[in-house]
Amino acid sequence: MNLPLALLEKAARENRLAHLLLFHGGSALQQREVALRLAQILNCSQLSLEGPCQSCSACRKILSGTHPDLLWLKPLKTTIGIDQVLTWQQKLYLKHYEGNYKVSVIEHAEAMTLPAANALLKVIEEPPERTIIILNAENAEGILPTIQSRAQLVFFSNLSEETWLRGLGEVDQQDADRAFRLSGKNQNLATAILEHGVPSLQDWLETFRTAVEESDFLKLFSLFPIDKNQAVLYLQVMAVQTQAGIQKGTIRPFELLAIGKATEVLRQQVNPRLVIEVLALELFQQGGALCD
Ligand SMILES: [Zn+2]
């Protein structure tokens, strides 16, 4: 069950928040803001009905990112590996420095490798006292089911395109529209597309699609070099397009599986060019057109 934000705050006030929360949907920024607010509610020394005071030492340290009981875990490059989780875990079991509660936020939790996720599971099974772990994820589906089932899910709804645009400042309206459409209305992805540049992304995808349709390996060569971040972005947009194609019945589900697998492999520090070539080969062999 998804918990609305107001109930989440109420639970934090009453010290009966679940040990493990899974934030999904919305934007990374929204999720981070709510995580910080919960950390404040749990640690503020002058908590009132309006919420945390924002002026006590705990509130200020949490906002400035200097509170010793607030721990962040983020991907190094593209993944959160087992070593990172083990180091984090040691800090988690140390006694509290000054806060009532330790709060630990794992950003891009879907980027945890399988061994890392399994190490997290062990922590969840023996939760350190007065500690809340918050997983921030784009999709709950990206999180291991055994972790998901132990978490309290909190869903963030997507902002409208208008609100997203307002947060961006000066941008080309036409590019922004296209980026929003290409992202399947996912603001984080739309922002990444916009930063990358919409025309060059569309060119790349178009070339990839034609190369696959025509089983033309030479055409494929013109797509390189690309770096890993580009490759991850292209695969994400491909996945959105493919998902839409499956819903329309113009694309067979194996293509989405192939793209998902490629994304997974890319996260394991494999050469991005190799990943894209293997994906193209797989789509050649299935005789599949990538788009309608
Ligand atoms: Zn305070």
Residues whose N, C-alpha, C, O or C-beta is under 5 A from the ligand:
A	BS01	ZN	C44 S45 Q46 P52 C53 Q54 S55 C56 C59
